[in-house]
Amino acid sequence: MTQLFDHLWQSTAFAAAIGLLTLLLRNNGASIRYALWFVASLKFLLPFSLLTAMGGVMASAFAPHTAMPLVFQRMQTAAQPFSAVAPVLTMPATSTPHVTSILLAIWACGIAAVLMVWLMRGLRLRAVVRQAREASLALPVRVKISAARLEPGLVGIWRPVLLLPEGIAGKLTASEMQAVAAHELCHFHRKDNLTAAVHMVVAALFWFYPLVWWLGARLLEERERACDEAVLTSGNDPHIYAQSILKVCRLYLQSPLACAAGVSGANLKNRMETIMENKSAIRLNAAKKLLLGVSAAAVIVAPVLLGLSASAQGAAATPQQVQQALAEQAVPRTAISIDPASFDRFVGYYRMDPNNLFHVSRKGDHYFVGVIGQTPDEMYAESAAKFFLKGLSLPAQFSFTVNAQGLATEMVLHQSGMEQHAPRVDDAQGRLAQADLDRRIAANVQSPGTQAALRHQIDGLISGQPDYSKMVPTLAAGTRQMLPQLHAQAGKWGAVTAVTFTGVSKSGMDTYLVTCRNARVKWDIAPLTPDGRISGIFFGDES
């Protein structure tokens, strides 16, 4: 939900900026203001996060690549980790909060209702077009005559048809008919039906947001004004043109869909006043053209640059930086005493990634951290907000980020020369994840696909050609680094003859006894990711 709120306020701020531009350009052509409002509508379909991500992709394409950071895990003395650079636990997806599920259901129902209304109107309009008879007129668009009392309008998006009500030629003069035709041809050349359909998609997706419907009204208003300006510029008499619009409004029904453009619409009184004034729109001067160009560039370039900057800041460190960080992390730490009550602001759950949920806890004046389902490790304070672990071959420290209210918002793992950030999550989410894990352990049923995936990867280690496409990136990167040792170890075991499931471990991983020609080895593998990849795997006792 946070991403949705961010997208809405960003789109709202963007629309406000567009509104200021339209005020500045109020004396210029309506087609310019229409284009600006249409861009504001498109913004709802294009989150700034996508442009930021694009910047990140661009940065990563040129950034130097180094190994992915290690993810903290307990290093069992009797186990040789195969997941030393990957999560050791894949948690089942946490249950969606009840309120969120209700809101999503309401949102989906709203979309369905809006689309259903428009679909029914569209089907009725399509039936009218099918029943209409062809008319032979020297126009660049196909023309049909209908017995329905609909106003003259352009119907269709890709191959539009100009639909004229039967008998209209007898109710309007030749000059008035010419003005009406000119208006509809303007819609045709501008492809107004297509742009209107795009905004209808926006309105359906964000039906709950009043600003979207307000934007629709602005688009309709400026669309009709743009056509009015084009009709008058082409030489049609303002009085005759205004009279033709009034006659159509009096005699016929307005088009039922915004993507079926007619001659009526918008504020009729204001349109009549503007038509009769017949003021020529002021052409854009150099300053306004420059302003529009700079604004357009800023909208696109700023998020991309932000993504480039963020990627550069969070990009893989250079080997020199990694070595410096490793040296700093290897410095011996001295434990100090802190007020145990001050540690309580850190107690809670932190998600390192979708597969790793850490739990920070306290027992008296002892402080603990660990992936849920595993035995936690004791942390020792080196400052009020930074702690370290003892007894690891690879030193590890944890620090906490605190907000203005004094509450921890993030935990950072410092290990193997890198930093990994774990945002804090609600305790309710943590308890749900723990409950899901407990149910999985109690069921003691192997997770789908783990047995075949395990055997496939062991065969790859033995042959020296693991299937990296079936691993998450961190595990794949680590396996590439460790392949010589892993291949040598697996080669001693010999070919696999059997893989037997023995149960679900306390950490929620599937445990298998792998029988090879020369040894039997205990393996643990995490439940596969939704796309069928391995995120955590290691082997233990050999016999």
N, C-alpha and C positions, 0 to 999 in steps of 0.2 A: 504493500500500500504506500510505503514511503516513496517509491519510485514514481507512482502515479501522482502523488501530491507535488513532487518536485517538477514533474512534467507539466502539470496544470499551472503552477505558479510561473514557471518559465514561459509557457505559452501565453499566459495572461500578460506578463510584463512585455513580451514581444508584441502582442496586439496593442498594448498601450503605446508603445513606441511607434507602431504603424499609424495609430490614430493621430499622433502628433504630426507625423509626416503628411497625412491627408489634410490636416488643418492648414499646414504650410502650403499645400498644393491645391487649396480649395478653389482658386481661380483658374487653375489649369484644367486640362481635359479630364473628363470623367473616366476615360479608359485607363488613365494612369492610376487614379485612385482605386479603380476596380482591381487592377493588377496588384496593388499593394494589399488590399483586403484579401485577395485570393492567396497571396503569400502568407498572410496571417493565418488563414485557414489551413494551408499546407503544413504550417508549423506544428499543428496538432498531430500530424502523421509522421513527423520527423523530430524525434527527441534530440536535444542537443547532445545527449550521451552517445548517440550514434556517430555524430561528427567527431566527438572527443575520442571515441573508440577508433575511428578512422585515423586520427592523428597518432594514436598509440600503435596502430598497425604499421603506419608509415615509418614511425620511429624504430620499431622492432626490425623492420626490413634492413636498416642500416646499422643497427646496434651490434656491437660485438657480443657473441654468444659464449656464455660460460655455463658451468653446470648449475642445475637447479639447486636451491637451498635444501639442506637437510630438514626433515620434519622430526621434531623431538619424539623419542620413544624410549621406553625402558630397554636397556641392553641386557638381556638375560645371559648369565655367564655360560650357560650350557647351550646357547643358541648362536648360530651364525646367521646374522640378519641378511635376508635378501631384500628387505624393504628399507634399507638404511637411508635411502633418499626419498622414501614415499610413505604415505600414511599407512599405519598398521591396522587401521580399523575403518571399515565402511559402515557408517550408521545408516539404518533405514531412514528414509525421508520422514521428517517429523510431521505429525498430523497438522493439517491446516487449522488454525484457530477457528472456533465456531462462528465468531462474528464475521471474520473474513469470508468464510464460506457463504454466509447469508448475503453479504454485500455482493459477492461475485454472482450469486444466483439472481439477485435483483437486477444487477447490471445486464446479465445475459437476457433476462426477460424483457428489459427495456429495449434492448437492441432488436429482439425478435418482434416486439410490438410495433416499433417504428418501421422496421422493414416490411412487416405484414401490411401496414396501412399503405405504404408507398407501392408495394407489390400489387395490391388490389386496385389502386388507382391506375397503375401502369398497365395492368391487364385490361381494364376497361378502356383505356385510351388506345391500346393496341387493337382491341376489337373494333373500335370506331375507325381506325385507319384501314383495317382489313375490309370493312364494309364500304368504305368510301370508293368513289369511282375516279379513274384517272382523268386528268385534265391536261390538255396540250397547250402550254404557255411557254413563251420564249424566256425562260428563266434558268439559271444554272443549277437549280434544285428541282427535284421531282415534285409535282403538284397533284393533290387529290382533293376532290370535292366531297364533303360529308353532309349528311342530313342532320347531324347532331348540332346543337346550339352552342357549340364551343367557339370561342373567339379564334380568329386566324392565328395559327401558331406553327412553330417548327417542332416536329415530333420525331424523336429518334436521336441517337448519339453518334453512331458510326456512319450510318447512311440516312440522314434526316429527310423527312418529307414535309413539304409545306402544305398544311391542312387548312383548307378554306371552307367556311360554312356555305351551304347551298343558298343561292339567291343573294349573296352579299353584293354582287355587282349591280343589282337593282336597288340596293339601299344606300350605296355609296357612289359618289360621283367618280368619274374616271381619274380625276386628280387625287381624290381621297384614296382610291384603290392603289394608285401609284405610290402614294406616301406609305400606306400600310405594307405594300410589297417591299419597299425600300427598307422599312424597319426590320422585316423578317429576314431579308437578305443580309442585313448587317449582323443579326444573330448568327446566320449561317457562316459568314466569313470569319467571324470572331470565335467560332466554335463554342458559343456560350452554353449549349446543352452539355458538352463534355465537362467544362469547368463546374457547372452547376451539379452534375452528377458526382464529381469529386467531393464537393462540399457536402453533398447528401451523405456520403460515406462517413465524413467527419462527424456530421450531426448524429448519425446512427450510433457511432462508437461512443460519442460523448454526449448522449441525449440528456444526461443529468446536469450538464453544465450550461447555465443560461447564456454565457458569453458566446458559445457556439451558435446558438439561435440568433443572437444579436448580430453576429458576423454575417449570418445568412441574409438578414434584412438589409445590411449595408451592401452586400454583394448584389442583391436584387435591385436596390436603389441606384447604385452606380452603373450597373449593367444597362438598365433602361435609359439612364441619362446619356450614357456613351452612345447608344443607338440613336437617341433623339438628336444628339449633336451631329452624328454622321448623316442623318436624314436631312437636316437643315443645311449642312455644309454642301450636300450634293445639289442644292438649288431648290428644294421643295419650299413652298410658301408656308410660313409658320401658322397662319390662321387656318389654312386648309388642313395642315397636318394635325393641329390640335383638335379640329372639328372631327377628323376621322377617328382619332382615339376616343373621343367622347361618344361618338355614335357606336363604336364597337363595344364600349363598356355598357352602353344602354341596351344594346340589342342582344349581346351574347354573354355566355358564361366564361369566367376567367379560367385559364389553364389550371388543371388540378395538380401539376407537378412543376417544380422549379426547373427541372431539366427538359421541359417542353415549353420553350420560350414563346410568349405571345406579345401583343402590343400593350396590354394593360400591365398592372403591377406597380409596385412602389407607391409613394405618396402622390396620388393623382393631382391634387390641388397644386402642390409644389412643382410638379412636372409641367402643368399647364402654364404656370407663371413663368417658368424658365424658358419654355418653348416660345411664348409670346414675346419675352424680352429679346430672344434671339441674339444673345451676346456671344461673340466669338471667344473660344477658349484661348487663354494666353499660352503661347508656346513656352516650353521650358527654356530658361536661360542657362548659361554655362554653370553658374553657381549651383542651381538646383540639380542639374545633371550630375555635377560632381558630388553633391550631397547624396543623391540616390546611389551613385556608384560606390561611394565609400561605405554607405550603410549596408548595401548588398554584400560587399566584400567582408565587412566586419561580421555579419551574421554567419558567413560560411567559414571565414578564416579564423576568427577568434576561438570557436570550440576546437577546431583542428589544432591550432597552436597550443591550446590548453592540453589536449591529448598528447602532443609532442613533448610538452614540458613535463607533464606527469609521468610519461613513459621514460623520459630521460632521467627524472629523479628516481623512479622506481626500477630502472633498467638493471639488467644483470651487471654486477660490479666488475671492474677490471681485475685481472689477477693480482695487481699490486694492491688494490683496495681490499680484496679478499684476504690477502696475506696480512695487511695491517690490522684488519678486523680480527683475524684469527689470533694474532699476537696479543691484541687487547683482551680478547675473551679468555686467553690462556693464562693471563695474569692471576696469580693466587688471590683468592678472595678471603677476607676476614669477616667472620660473622659478628654482628652487633646485636644488642638487645633493643627491641622496640616495644612500644605499648601494644599488647595483643589486641586491644579494642580498636586501635587505629587500622589494623589489618582487615577488619570486617567490611570496610568499604570495597575491598577487592574480592570478597567472597562471592562466587556466582559462576556462571557458565560463559565460555568464550569459544566462538567458532573460528577455528583456524582456517578451515575450508569446508566444503560440503560433507567431507568424510571424517572430519576430526572435530569433536566437541570436547573441550577441556573443562574440567571442574576444579575450581580453586576453593579450598576449605581450610578451616582452622579447628584444632583441638587443643584447647588451653593456650599455651604459648608455643605451639608447634604448627607450622604452616605447610600445606600440601597442595600439589598440583598434579594432574594426570588426565589422560583421556578417559572418558567415562567407560566403565567396564573393566579397566585395568587398575591394579593396585597403585595408588598415587605415590609420588615421590615427595619426600620432605624438602622444603625450601628453607634457605637460611638468609636472613636479611643482611644486606650489605649497606642499605640505606633505607629511608622511609618508604620508598616505592620501587626498589630494585632488589631482587633476590637471586640466589644461585643454588645450584645443585652440587652435591658432593658424590664422589665415587664413579663418575662417568669418564670413559676414555676420551670422549669428545665433550669439552666443557660447555655448559649451557647456563644462561642467565635469563631471567624473566623480569621485565619491567612493566609498569602500569601507567596508563595515561588517565589523568583525573580532570574532570570538568570544573567549571566555576563553582558548582554546588558541592564539590568534594567527592563526587562519585566516580568510580572507575568506569571508563567507557571503552577501554581497549587494553589488551594484554599483548606484549611484544616478546617474542622468543629470539634471543641472541645466541646463535649457534653456527658453527662451521663457517664463520666469516660473514654471515648474512643475518638479516632481520626479517622475521615473519610476523605480520600483524593479525591479531585475532579480535575482531569487534565483540563487544559484550552482547549477549542475547538474554531475553527474559528468562527468569527462573522457570516460568511455566513451560517454555520450549525445552529447557534442559530436562525438566522432569518428564515431559512427554517422550523425549529421546531415550531417557533411561528406562521408561516403561516399555517402549518398543523393544529395547535391547533385552530387558528381562523376559518379555514374552517370547522373543526368539530363542533365548537360552532355554527357557522352560519347554518350548516345543521340541527342541533338540533335533530339528530337521535341517538337512543340508540345504543351502541356498541354491536355487536353480543355476546350473551352468558352471559352478565352481570346480567340480570334479574334472570335467573335460578341459576347462581352462588351465587347471593346474597341470594335468598331464601334458598338455600341449606346450606349456612353458618349460617343463622339465626336459622334454624331448629337445626343445630348442637350446637349452643350456648344454645338454650332452653333445649336441651337434655343433655348438658354437654359434648358432644362428637363432637367437630368441625372436619371437614375433612381437616387435615393439609396437605395432599397430593395435595390439590387444592390451596395452598397458596405458595408464594415465601418464602424462608427460613427465612428471617427477620420477615415477618408477622407471620409465624408459631411459631417462637420462642417467639415473644411478646405475641401472643395469649395464649400460654401455661402458661406464667407468669401471665397474667391477667385473666385467665379463671375463677377463683372463683368469681371475681367481675362481669365479663361479664355474667356468667351463672346466678348469682343472679339477675342482672338487667333484663336480657331477660326473666327470669322466672316470673317477675312481669307483663310483657306485656301479657303473655299467647300465645296461638297458633296463627300462622299467618293465616289470612283469605284472604288477597289480597295484591299484590305487583303491584303498578301502577307507570309507568314511567311518570315523570313530566317535564323532559328536561335535557339539558346538561349545567352544571354549568360553570361559568367563568374560572374555573380551568381545564375544559375539562373532568370532571367526570360525570358519569350518575347519575342523582338524581331520587330517587324513594320514594314514600310515601307508607310505609308498614303499613297495617292495621292489628292489632292484636286483640285478644279478649278483652283486657283491655286498649289498647292504640293505638295511631297512631304515628309512628316515621318516621322522615325524614332520609334517608340513602343516602350516596354518595359512589360510587364504581368506581374505575378506569377501563378503558378498559383492558381486560384480556391480559396477556402476550401471545406470539405466541404459547406456549404449553398449554394455557387454564387455567393459574393460576391467582389468585388475588394478586396484588401487593399493592393495597391501598384501604382502606375501612374505613368509620367511620359513626357514627350516630349523629344526632343533636337534633333538637327540638322534644319534646314529647307533645302529647295532648290527 
